[in-house]
Amino acid sequence: MTRRWTRATGAALAGLITFTGVGCSNNPSSPSGPGSKAASVASQASAAASSLGSQASGALASASAEARRKLDEIKGGVDVKGDVKLGKVTTDGDGSASAQLTADNKASSAKSFAAQVNFTDPGGNLLDTAVVTVPDVPAGKSGTATARSNRKLSGDVRAEVARAVRH
């Protein structure tokens, strides 16, 4: 049985909102000229977009910190990032990104694994994060789980194991 811990971040989702610029002209009497209501709305939209971008960035940082905290709570855990691999990222019907995680148990007894999986863009920018567990993997065997983003992701999404713990 595979369990998955995730933390959805509303502010990160809000960061996906795209604002369309309102045209401006240098003519003050123009409906979209400086000092006009349209220019004021455009300015407010720009400020809101900037604020939402900051909130989204902060929310993702918070989600990453929470994922690290969850892994830090595991008592007697051993860092085994090299023993955990991810398959190709696919997009589900609802737009969420997912990747199969395989944990190789090189210990002499059954162990469980927990891994933080970061979903990134090609530039390495964090898009989302999830913590995945693979319980009771027999000695010398592999166990699998699916890492799934908490929200819709589009474009060239990549996945990387940020941290993995065997316990």
Sequence and secondary structure as in RCSB ss.txt:
>XXXX:A:sequence
MTRRWTRATGAALAGLITFTGVGCSNNPSSPSGPGSKAASVASQASAAASSLGSQASGALASASAEARRKLDEIK
GGVDVKGDVKLGKVTTDGDGSASAQLTADNKASSAKSFAAQVNFTDPGGNLLDTAVVTVPDVPAGKSGTATARSN
RKLSGDVRAEVARAVRH
>XXXX:A:secstr
  EEE    HHHHHTT         S TTSTTSTTSHHHHHHHHHHHHHHHHHHHHHHHHHHHHHHHHHHHHTST
T EE GGGEEE   EE TTSEEEEEEEEE  SSS EEEEEEEEEE TT  EEEEEEEEEEEE TT EEEEEEEEE
EE  SS EEEEEEEEE 
